[in-house]
Amino acid sequence: MASTTHTAPETHTGVKLPVLEREKLILSGRSYHWITERICGVVENRQPFLWWLLFIPSALIAMIGVGGGLTYLVSTGVGVWGMSNRVFWGFDITNFVFWIGIGHAGTLISAVLFLTRQNWRTSINRAAEAMTIFAVICAGIFPAFHVGRVWFAWFLAPVPNANAIWQNFKSPLLWDVFAVSTYFTISLIFWYLGMVPDLATIRDRCKPGLRKILYGIFSLGWRGGNRQWSHYEMAYLLLASLSTPLVLSVHSVVSFDFATSVVPGWHTTIFPPYFVAGAIFGGFAMVLTIMIPARFIYGLQDLITMKHIDNMAKIILLTGTIVGYAYLMELFVAFYSGAIYEMDAFKFRIAGPYWWAYAAMMSCNVLSPQVFWFKACRENLWVIMIVAMCVNVGMWFERFVIICTTLSRMWLPGDWKTYSPSGVEMMTFVGTIGLFLALFMLFLRFLPCINIAEVKWTLLESDPHFDDIHDHPDHGVTKEAAYQHELAQGKI
Amino acid sequence: MSTTRKRVYGYLAEFKSASALYKAAEKVRDSGFKKWDCYSPYPIHGLDGAMGMKRSILPWFVFFGGMTGTATAFALAYTTQVVIYPTIVQAKPANIFTVPAFFPIMFELTILFSGFTTLFGLLALIQLPRLNHPLFASRQFHRATDDGFFIAIEARDPKFSPNATRDMLSEIGGANIELVEEED
């Protein structure tokens, strides 16, 4: 906890102010070896009963929902997804935007928090990045299959189709294809590259055999020499700097699908920032939803501490409030614009037949995170889990409200219809939840779920000048002098 | 007993902490060695300076990779939309004024190409993947990815000598000094 331990270095003139000690990121003074043992132990030891209890049902749900649902869809026709209705996008694009949004927290944690030097990210970034990959896989299912004849999905790729017609590069839907596929590829590279040194750690602990060969291949022969680390760190920095604008662009482009159309309730400039904030908000909730149980199952409390959870709760509070602001600003702009169609669209959302969806969205996304103003709520894991679940539900309803209420009252009154998804659609959505959980369970089983190398790097003794500070507790003067010396010699 | 000839890869010495490794690295650097490396379980910041290494040149690769991406996206969109197959959709122009509509894809391909260049550029620079390395024959090197700090000086370095190098490593604080050999 914060306590005054030493005073500011001598390099400052004037009044010396006490320096507050930072809260430690890794508790109980764990050693490098303990960290390796604990994180590799998750992969090497027998999985706890709870793992099977979660994996088998999720895998079954995924097989029936996604495998069965999609087989039925493809073999029968898109009619089983209710595509005869004017609100044909309804459920599938809601699910697509929902899953894509979930992924964004992973990139935010791994890239944006890396660039802003938030070292607490190291304990959660690997799992959050895995979540990104799996969420984008779940997201991709919906647009790929709702095109109708999925065997023509290659029409989306930039090659002339059978009639030698090229894609419309001016269309936000094609932008979306490029944005989402780039996002998936870059996230995968970032995730994998970040994992290479940790895979090498597992490889070096394996007994000779198939496991060692496989981990050996995937760790690329990593040796951990500084001549490798130096380029590796540069690559990591570059990928973080590439991912940061990318993650902002992806959900902006997703929002362009709506915002560039001339439809009341969609045609607003607030959409890109509002979607991005919502995505981060929903994604952090999902990180908490899966990390809090995982932390207990594998005894990772010293690595994922209450401080990490506290920080994430604060981000949920911040982004939830931004999302709330966007909801209110949408209403205000509809009113202030004086456009009757715009106003009617929002009246329909709030008081029409979908009022319950709007109410669920408002209460889950705007009201429920407000409890995080109180420290006691940020320290109670039950409260955090309940709020995170509310946010997961609320963010799904947000997309449902945006997409379905608008589509069910388009320009032609003859089109007006109240929407409900078909059974196969619902089955597929539930299937993607199963798929997401099953993939995450397999990730926990086979890959290092916490970034071993980076967590070691956050320990105090990882500093190359730690012994100097430790042997001469002179407020870092030696360290400062050594730094100045190196600077003068041009070594830095 | 194997009858294959062994070739000396070099000396491997262990150091007790990141600080010890850092100080030793400065001394090895000042002794004029070139073919050597420091091994640690995590990246040690400042070790580049202590080893006398230059900043990575990867950003240059990535810059040109990214520019290739921008150019590819522009060429693809412009050629297909304006030159060979102008399609008028939603009354949007099919001439030079339509270029702003290509910006999202130009941006995405810039990122995509940069990402691939980062990955493959990195692999080229660190000379991976490879299936084996002489150091993996060492009995202690597996700890470099756990909690060990090592310096390896290669025999192909011109300043390497079987006795003097071992003495130097021991002088600068190296423990468990091991002669690593590879099968020829």
Interface residues (C-beta under 8 A of the other chain):
Chain A: S31 Y32 H33 T36 P158 P160 A164 I165 W166 Q167 N168 F169 K170 S171 P172 L174 W175 F178 A179 T182 T185 I186 I189 F190 L193 P197 A200 T201 R203 D204 R205 G216 I217 L220 G221 W222 R223 G224 G225 N226 R227 Q228 W229 S230 H231 Y232 E233 M234 A235 L238 L239 L242 P245 L246 S249 V253 F256 I452 A453 E454 K456 W457 E461 S462 D463 P464 H465 F466 D467 D468 E486 K491 I492
Chain B: S17 A18 S19 A20 L21 Y22 A25 D37 C38 Y39 S40 P41 Y42 P43 I44 H45 G46 L47 D48 G49 A50 M51 G52 M53 R55 S56 L58 P59 V62 L76 A77 T80 Q81 I84 Y85 T87 V89 Q90 K92 T98 A101 F102 P104 I105 F107 E108 L109 I111 L112 S114 G115 F116 T118 L119 G121 L122 L123 L125 I126 L128 P129 R130 L131 N132 H133 L135 H142 R143 A144 T145 D146 D147 A152
